[in-house]
Amino acid sequence: MFGSRLLAVSGAVLLAAAPAVAAAASTSHARLWHNRANTVVCGLMIVPKEVLCSAQGVPPPPHTNSSEGDPGFVQLAASGKPKTLRLSQDSFVGTTPATLGHGAKWTGRGVACTTGGGKTVRCVNGANHGFVIGSGHYTSF
């Protein structure tokens, strides 16, 4: 009798915990978001229809003489390598970012991003090209 009651209580606890696990494992599709540390902002780009991220440490594009626009931006398409940019206007779709917690996943326009445990974000496309940004650095692959 005691054993079956323990099993029933254990089952109830597992069922009660299941929605929380499912919510934590879900993938965001927010148009604009930032990591919890607020060191990286990412989202859908107005034109072209790619993913755009911004963080300190993202270098200006190579081989440019122009000082127009601010460095610190990188765009990634569903295929191809990431491209660093200088932007002089807001190029994100949306104005109010969602906050994604540590280890959160996001997908949009053929790109998947994951927030790191600290202040970084890793984004990758279907061709396995992408970048890691945040904490004042930028690494592309």
N, C-alpha and C positions, 0 to 999 in steps of 0.2 A: 504494500500500500504506500509506504513512504517513498519507495523508489519510483513508482509511477507518478506521484505528485511532484517529485523533483524533476522528472523528465518533462512534465507538463509545464512547470515553471521555467525550466531552461528553454523549452521551445518558445514560450511566450516572450522571453527576453530576447531570443534570437530574432523573432519576428518583429519585435519592437525596434531592434537595432537595424534591421534590414533597410528601411527607408533612408536612414542617415548614411549608410554605406552607398546606397544607390545615388543619393544626391551628391556625395563627395566625388563619385566616379563619373559624374555627368560631364559633358563637354559644352562649353559656352560658345555661343555664336553671336555675342554682342558686337555691334558695329564699331564700338570704341571702348577700350578697356585699359587699365593699368594694373601693375602688380601691387601687392599689398604694401611694399616698401615705397611705392610711388617713384621708383627710379627708372621705370620703363613705361612708355605709353605706346600702344599698338592699336590698329584697327584697319578698317577698310579705307582705301584711298579713293578720293573722288574721281580723278582721272590720272593715269590709266587705272583700270579696275584691278588693282593689285593690293597687297598688304603693305602697310606703312608702319614703321616703328621709329621711335625717337628715344634717345638716351644720351647722357654725357659719355664721351669717349668714342662715339661714332665719328670717324674722320671725314673730312670733306672728300668729294670725289677726286680720284687721282687725275693728273694731267689737266687740271683746269686752272686758268689764270683769273677767273672771275671771283670776286669777293662778294658778289651779290647773293643775298640769301644767307640763312644760317646753316652751318653744318650740324651734324647730329642726327641725321635721318637716314634710314635705309629702307628700300622697297624690295619686295620679293614677289615674284609671279609664281604661277603653278608649275612652271618649268624654268630652267635657267638659273644663273647665279644671282646672288643679291647685288644690288647697286646702291652705293652711298649717294646721297643727294644734298644739295643746298636748297632750302625752300624759303621763300619770302612771304608766303601766305599760308593760312590754315588749309591743309589739304586732306584732312580727315573727314569722313562721313560721320555726322553726329557731333554733339557738343558736350554731352554729359557722360563721362566714362564710367563703366562698371568696374568694380574692384574684384580682381581674381586672387584668391588665396594661394598659399604655397602649394606647389604641385598641381595646380589647376591646369586644365587643358582647354584650348581654344582652337577652332577651325573656321576657315573662311577662304573662299576663292582659291582652293587647292593648296593651302598652306596650313600647317598645324604648328601651334606654339604651346610650350609648357613653361609655367613659371617655376623658377628654381626655389630652393629652400631659403635662399638669402635674397639678394637683390638683382638676380639675373633672369633673363628670359631666353629660351632657345626656340627658334623657328626653323622649320624645314619644309621643303616642297616635295612633290612626287619624284623629282629627279635626284633626291637626297642632297640638294644644295640648300644652304641656309646660313644661319649666324647665331651667335650667342652675344647678347648685349647686356649692359648693366654694370654696376660697380665701377664705372669709369673706364670700361674697356669694350672692345669690339673684336670679335673673331669670326671670320667667315669660312665656310667650307663648301 
